[in-house]
Amino acid sequence: MKRIGLVLWISAIGLSQTHVEVDLVGERIEKSNIAVPDFALLERSGMYDEAWRTINEVLRNDLIYSGFFNVLSESRIRLIRSPHIGPIDFEEWGSIEAKHLVVGSIKNAEGRMNVEVRVFEVATKQHIIAKAFFTKPELARKTAHVIADEIMLHLRNIQFASSKIIYTRERSRTTPDGERPIKEIYMMDYDGFHPIPLTEGGIALSPSATVSGNNTLISYCVYEKAYTFNASYGLYYKPSLTARPVVLFTDQDRKASTPALSPDGRKVAFSISDEGNVDIFVMNLDGSDLLRLTRHPGVDTNPAWAPGGNSLLFTSDRTGSPQIYQMDADGLNLRRVTYDYDYCDSAVWNPHYDYISFVSRFENDFDIFIMDMKTQKTYRVTRFEGSNEDPSWGPDGERLVFCSNRTGSWQLYMVNRTGENLTQLTRSGNNRNPSWIP
């Protein structure tokens, strides 16, 4: 979670506890069996052999991580005689209970790698997908993600395998005063591969991302003078991943934090701390029309936009303990969302369902919850394994990324909204504040 609010609240309300009984997990998702035999490799070389192994492994993992498929084991697939030779024997595939079948091949096509993929419904023998992907061996992992998205789009109407996650990564640097931590914004594939830095040096916090046209917009806060007592936060944004950062707000006396880009990429909501009071503001990304949305002596922070951009969730301690509130995008029509919890924070909207996710404290650690906004029914996603914070929804609305210190250091994890398929994404250093790019 964002530390500015946490420090203020702990000093203000102490460590009182309230025990709440809730469901452990959401509704189970019905999974279907899918057979993915190794693709036929028609070009033998070191690069193509490695690409073949990568595509087979990554494609299967993507389908497993989706939570919608049981990928049949190799031992069951070996029961099929020569799956790549001759016409497809759908009765054989049906005998091992495959509902869908993925058949692929990899070959050289005039210097490019040609990956052909066909997907069938076994019972009806229906041809669902027939596509060729022209790529390079070194892009095998990316190609597998694209193929997985194509399959999931046709079979389950979801896509997430090609998505990216931004986050804060902490490492040390040597200074005249000794080793000092720096926190930089990184981006990685959804499964933790290919981490790349988006900022360099200093301390960057609270990344937020949205997509506008073909560009990915990112906002974040930078602690400009990282080791000076009278330091100030600056709010920045990048109009694309490769663009130079633009300063949106900087003030020595008023500190900006917890930015959230609007879904249409035109505005940013964020908190400003002024002499101990923290309120939520919104402004255009050209720096104009700074508007104050909350006016309360308590701490109002961590804004999060609804998918349509018409309202915001935020955290406030105006009733004594931090709770989740909702207001219209102009600051009107304020209403409280959470009641039966000791300490709530970091609420985020699901992009497709009328759900929100948030964290609540139990015995000094935080766990992640999902609330159905129509029924007010709440599901518990994590349970008593360290502190679990900063949830962010995937673009398909079926999974969350979050940070946890369950192994001793802060690392990023992914989990389905049912609480299943927990996967650790990072393992070195400390990694926090994840934000899934829509």
N, C-alpha and C positions, 0 to 999 in steps of 0.2 A: 504494500500500500504506500501511499505518498506520505512521507515522513513528517511534513510540516503539520498536517492535521493531527497525526498520531501523537506527536510530542505535546502539543497543546492540550489534547484531550486527556492523556494519561495524568498530566499534572493537575488537571481540573477535577476529574471525577474519581480518581483512585482506581481500585481494582475490585469493586463490588461485582458479584456474580449473580446471574439468574439462570436457572436450569430450565431448558425448554425441550419438551419431547416432540420430535418430528419424525417423518418418514425417513428411512435410510436411503432410498433410491427411487428414481422415477420409474415410469412404466417401461417394461421391457420391449425391445424392438424385435420383431420377428425377422429372423435371418433366413436367407435362401442359400442353397448349395450352389457353388460355382466351381467349375473345373478349369484350371489354368495349366495345361501341360507345358513343358518347356517349348519355347518357340523353336522352329526348325532353323538351323544355322546353315546357310548355303554359301557362306564366304568364310573360309578358315584363315585367320591371321591373329596375331597377338591382340591387336586393337579390337577386332570384331569378336574374338572370344570373350574379352573382358566386357564389351558392350552387351553381349548376349547374356552373360551372367547377371549384369546389373539390371537389365530390363526385366528378366524373369523374377529376380528377388524384389525389386522395388514395386513392380506392378502387383505382385501378390500382397506385399505389405500394405500398399495403399488400400486395396480392397478389404483387407482384414481391419485396418484402422478405421474404415468407414463405419463399422459396427453393423452393416446391413448384410454382410455375406459370410458364410462359412466356406473358406477356400479349401477344397478337398485336398487331402494329404497326398504326397508322392506315392505312398504305399497303395493307396486306392487307385491312383491314376495308372500305376504299373499293371493293374489288372486288365487294362485296355491293350489290345494287340496293335502295335504300330500305329499310334494316333495320327501320324503325319503321312502315312502311306495309303493311297487309294481313297475311295469315297468314305465319308464319315458314317460310322455305324452308330446311329443314334440309340438303337436298342441297347448296345453295350454301355454307352454313357448313361442311359437311364437305369441300367442295372446297378450302377454304383451311386444312384440317387443324385445325379447332377441335374439341376434345374436349368442352368445355363452353361455354355461351353465357349471358351475363348481359345481360338487357334491362331497362331501367328508364325511369321517367318522373317528372317533377316538376311539380306543379300546386298551386294555391291551393285549400284546402278550408276554407271558412268561417273565414278568417283564419289558418289554420295551413298550413304547408308539408307536403304529402303526397308522400312519395317511395315509389313502388311499384317493387318489384324482383321479377323472375322469373329463375330459373336453370334451364337445361335441359342434359341430356346429349344431345349432338347425334346420336350414332349411333342411339340408341334412341328419340329424341324425348321422353324421360321428363321430366316436370315435377318438379324437385327442390325448388325453393323458390318460394313465391308469398307475398310479405309486403308490407304497407304500413307505413311509418314516418311518424308524425305528429310534426312537429318545427317548428323555426323556422329561417329563413334564416341567422341568425347562428350557428347550431349545425351548420352544414354539415359542418365537419371532423369533429366528434364523430359525426355521423350516418354519414358515410362509413366511419369506423372500425367502427361497430356493424354496418353492412352487410357489411364485409369479414370480420369475425368470424363472422357468420352463414354466409357462403359457405364459409369455411375449416373451420368446424365440421362442415358437412354433407359437404364433399368430402374433407377430410383429418383431421378430428377434432382440430383445434388451434384455439386462439384466443390472440391476443396484441395485436391492433390497438388495443384500448381500454385497454391497460395503461399504467401510469405508472412513471417512474423517479425516485428521489430521489438526491441527490448533494450534494457540497460545492462551493460557488461562491466563489471568492476575488475580492474587489475592494478598492479602497483607500478610506480615509477620512482626512480632515484632522483632526489633533490639534495641541495646542500644541507637540508635539515634531516635527511634520512629518507627512508621509503615512505611514499605517500600514495594513497589510493587515487585513481582516476576512474571516472565513470563515463563510458562512451555509448552512443546509440549504435546498435548493430541490427542487421537484418539477416534472416536465415530462411531456408526452406521450411515448410510446415513440420517436417520430420526431423529437424535439427541439423541438417547438412548445409554446407556452403555458407557459413557465417561470414559476413563482410561488414566492415565499419562504415557508418554513415557520418560520424563526427570523429574528431581527432583531438585528444588531450582534454584537459579541464574536467569538469563534472557536468554531465548532461543527464537530465531527469525526465521522467513522465512522458515518454513518447506517445503520440497519437497519430493515427493515419486515416486517410480516406482516399477515394479514387474520384477524379474529375476528368472525364474524357479518357484520354490515353495516359494520363499522368497520375502518379501516386504522390499525394501531398502528405507531408510529415510536419508535425509541430512538436516542440519540446522546450524545456527550460534549461538554461545554462547558468551554473553558478560561476560567474565570471572570474572572481578572485577567490579561488577555491580555499585558500588557507589564510585569508585575511578576515579579521573579526567583523569589520563593517562591510561585509560583502553584500551584493544584491543579486537577485535573480533577474535574468533577461529571458523574455519569451521570443522564440524564433520559429520560423517555418521555412521549409524547402518546397518550392512549387513543383519540383520533380526530384527524383532520387539523385540525379547528377547535378542539380542546380546549386548555386551558392546559397547559403542560408540568408534569410531576410529578417531583420529585427522588427518585431511587432510592438513590443512593449518593454521598456527598461526604465527603472526609476530607483534611485539610491534609497529612497525612504519607503517605497511601497514594493513589496516582493510579489512577483507573479508565480503561480504554480498550477499544477494539475490541468493542463490544457486539453481540450477535446474539440476536434474538428467536426463541423457539421457534415451531415451526409452528402450535401450538395457541393461541399468544398468551397463555400463562400464565406463562412464565419468560423470563429473560434470562441468557445466559452472557456473561461479559466477563472481561477481565484486570485484575488489581490489581498495581501495582508498589509494592514495599515495601523500601526501602533497597537498591535495585539488583536485587532478585529479583522476577521477574514470574511469576505463576501464574494459573490460570484458576479462576473461581468461577461459581456459578450461584445465582440467587435468584428468588423469586416476584415478580410485578409489583406486589404490594402492599407490597413491601419486606421481607417475612419470609423466614425460612429461608435465610440466606446460607450456602452450602455450598462448601467448597474442594474442587476436583476434582483438581488436580495439586499435587504436593509435590516440587519438584526445584530445585536451585540454579541451573539454567539459565533461559533465557527461554522461557516457554510463553504463546502469545498467539494472536490471530486465530481464536477458535472459530467453527465453522460447523455448524449442526444438520443431521442427516440428515432427509429428508422426513417420516419417521414419528416423529421426535423421540426415537428410542431410542439415538442415538449422536451423537458430535461429532467433527469433524475439527479439528485445530489445528496450529500451527507451533511447533516446539521446536528449540533448538540443543543439546540434551542430549548429542548424539554429536559435537559440534564444529562442524558447519555446520547451518544451519536446514533442517529437513526436515518433511514432513507426517506427522502421526500421527493415529490414530483411537482413541477410547475410548468405552465405554458412557456413557450419560447420567449415571450415578452415579460416574464416574471410574474404574471398573474395566475390566479386559480391555484394557489398553493394547497397541497394536500399531503398528509403523511401516509407512507406506504407500509413501514414495518412498525410493529408494536411489541410483540412478545419476545424481544431479544435484548440482551444486555448492552451490546455494542455492535453496530452495523456500519459497514463502509463499502466503498468500491463497487457500487451498483452499475450494471451494464445491461443494455437492452439486447435481447435476441433479435437478429436481423429478419427472421421469418415468422417466428411464433410470438404470441403475446406472453412471453416469459421475460423475467429479469434474473440475473445472477447477482449475488452479493456475498460478502463475508460477514460472519458473526463470531464473537469471541466466546470461547468456553475454556475455563481454567487457564487463562492467560495466553492461549493460542487461538488462532482463527481457523475456521472451517468454511467451506464454500457451500452455498445453498442456491436453489433455483425456486422461484416463486411463479406460479401461474397467476397472472394479473387479473384474470377473469374470475377464478374460483378462490383465490388467495391460498390455495394449497401449496405447501412448501416441501421440497425434496432436499435431502442432505446428500451432497455429492462426495465430500471427503469426511473422514471421521478419525480424529485423535491420532494423526500421524504428523507430528510437528505442527508448524503454523503454515496455513495455506492461504495465499493472498493474491490480489490483483487478477481476478478472472477476466478473460476476454473471449468473446464468442468467435468461432470460425465463421467464414462466409456462408456456409450451408446451414448454420444454426443448430447443428447436431453435436458439436463438441466445443470444449473450452480449453484454452491454454491458461496456466496459472503458475505462480512461483511457490516453492515450498522449501523449508529448511529441514525436512524429514531425514536427510542423510547427514546433517551437520553443517552443510553449506547451502546457500540459496541457489536452487536450480529450477529450470523450467520443465513443466510436465503438461501432457495433453490427456484429456479424459472425455469420453462420450457423456452426453447429458444424462444418461442413465447411471453414471458412476462406473461404467465398464471400460475396458481397454485402456487402463492407465498406462502411459508411456513416458519415460524420462527422455527429455530432448537434449539437455545440456549436462555436462559432467565436470567441467573445470572452472575454477574461479568462482565468482558469485554473479548470478544472472537474475534480474528482477524486472518489474514493470513491463510485462509483455503486452503487446497490442497486435491483434491479428489484423492484417490489412484486408479490407473488404473485397 
